[in-house]
């Protein structure tokens, strides 16, 4: 499906005209939420998705008018009905979805590239769009912010301007930092990439850590545990997994990261080994050991799935807690 940054990457590396389609409001429930976008090119090709393949074909058709007049428009789909003649097509999404189609002008492209650059630098962006009550787009603006959590996106009444305001927080990709580059790291690195994470790998063995083994990794760092930790500016939104299988090196790396800010720290292996890594009778409560949900996983692939399940669970729980603090 791709993240918003992936969509921006598509715009940056293409000279084709395109339309940016964004879900701006949902009444009821839907497959994807406000802030979800897709890019539609003039030849009908597209990147991203807005539904469970229910709407994309019609959205592409509607985008042709936007290409012709180069003016934005907002379209609405009623997904509540469950018969095959309705937009729900039996899916039962039970929601009404409002989608903004914007022709990507040079000005809008410039704004999006500014957002791309800031997001890649680890900054969050609050993107605002002002609408009339008839959902005609009036203005765009964005603010760079240090807010690292996902807030509630969507349309809000803007009494001061006598209209509506769409707000969407865009945050950098979450980072998966893995210490270790053995064969069992490959499936988790692959799953993390597919789930929208930037993957950073660190290992002391040049023969193990290379682009051939990890083609989708954002960064490969070769060095001692201390050197690897020193080269990473850890963020409180990072997910860290220690799985080199070398006891001393795992211990050295943990000693360097345990006092950093991060969202998740998982250690592969049984609890007894992790306790010895920390030289304690008890594992720190902030550390997940053994890493991964307890699903009886066997072998590298299943263990990778269990770890990613726990990581995604942690990510979504933090988002839900943040959503409870609505805009003021």
VEXTIMI-315742 format. One record per residue (C-alpha): residue in one letter; x, y, z. Coordinates in steps of 0.2 Angstrom, whole numbers, plus 5000, padded with zeros to 4 digits. Layout:
N
AXYZ...
END
This chain:
328
X500050005000X501450125004X501650265017X501350445013X503250475012X503250334998X501950424989X502950584990X504450494983X503350444968X502950624965X504750674967X505350554954X504050574941X503750704928X502050654924X500550754929X499650674944X498150694956X498250674975X496750584982X496550595001X495150535013X494750695022X493150635032X492250475037X490550455044X490450285052X491750155049X492950125034X494350015029X495650155030X495550315039X495650505037X497350555030X497550405018X498050455001X498450384984X499250464968X498350444951X499350474935X498650544919X498750374911X497650294924X499050214934X499050244953X500050214969X499250184986X497450134990X495950214998X494850065001X494749875000X494749894981X492949954981X493250134976X494950154967X494250124949X492850254951X494050374959X495250354944X493850394932X493350554943X495150604942X495050634923X493950784926X495250854938X496550824925X495550924912X495151074922X496551064935X495451114949X495151014965X493550934969X492750834984X491850674980X490750564992X490450384993X489050295003X489750125009X488350085021X487349975009X487849795007X487149744991X488149724975X487449874967X488149994980X489850054983X489949944998X489849794986X489449685000X490949735010X489849815024X491149955028X489650055035X490350225032X490250375021X491850425014X492350605008X493850604996X494750764990X495550754973X496950884970X497850924954X499650924959X500151104953X501951164954X501551254970X500751104978X502150994973X503351124981X502351104997X502350914997X504250914993X504551025008X503550905019X504550765012X506150845016X505550875034X504850705037X506450625031X507350735044X506250655058X505050805059X503150795060X502050905050X500250975054X499450995037X497951105036X496651135022X495251255023X493551215015X491951305013X490451215020X490051155003X491851065003X492651174991X494551184994X495051364999X496751365006X498251245011X499451275025X500651175035X501651185051X503251095056X503051025074X503950925086X502450825090X502950645088X501250555091X499850535078X498350645082X496550635076X496450675058X494850745049X493650885046X493251015060X492151165061X493151325059X491951455066X493251595065X493351575046X491551515044X491951355036X492751185039X494651145042X495450975038X496950935049X498150795047X499650755056X501050675046X502450585056X504050515050X504150335046X504450225062X506250155063X506649975066X508449965073X509149785073X510749735081X511349585072X511349525054X511249345055X510149235043X508649245055X508649435054X508149435036X506349395038X506049525051X506949655041X505849615026X504249615036X504749785045X505049865028X503349795021X502449865037X503150045033X504650045044X506350115040X507549975044X509350015052X510449865054X512049855064X513349715065X515249695067X515449565052X515549645035X515249475027X513549475035X512949645034X512749705015X511449765003X511449594995X510749515011X509749665016X509149755000X507749855008X508749915023X508850105025X510550105033X511849975037X513150005050X514749905052X515649915069X515849865087X514249885098X514850045105X515250115088X513550065081X512650145095X513650305094X513150325076X511250315079X510350465085X508950375095X507250435095X505850405107X504850325093X506150195088X505850005089X507449915094X507849725093X509449645099X509749475091X511549455086X511649285096X513349345103X513149355122X514549485125X514149595110X512249595114X512749645132X513849785126X512449855114X511149845127X512249945139X512350075126X510450095123X509550045139X509550225145X509150305128X507350355123X506450225113X504650155111X505149975111X506649865115X506549685112X507849545116X507849385107X508149225117X507449155134X507149265149X508649175158X509849235145X509149415145X509249425164X511149375163X511349505149X510749635162X511649555177X510049555186X508749445194X507449535185X507249605167X506849785167X504949815164X505249915149X506149775140X505149645130X505949465133X505849355124X505449475110X503749445101X502049395106X501849225114X501049125099X502148965100X503149025085X504448905078X505848945066X506449115060X504949155049X503649125063X504749215076X504849365064X502949365063X502749365082X504049505084X503249615071X501449575079X502149645095X502949795087X501349835078X500349815094X501449935103X501350055089X499450055088X499250065107X500250225107X499250295093X497650255102X498250345118X498650495108X497050505099X496150515116X496950685117X495850775104X496350945096X495951095106
END
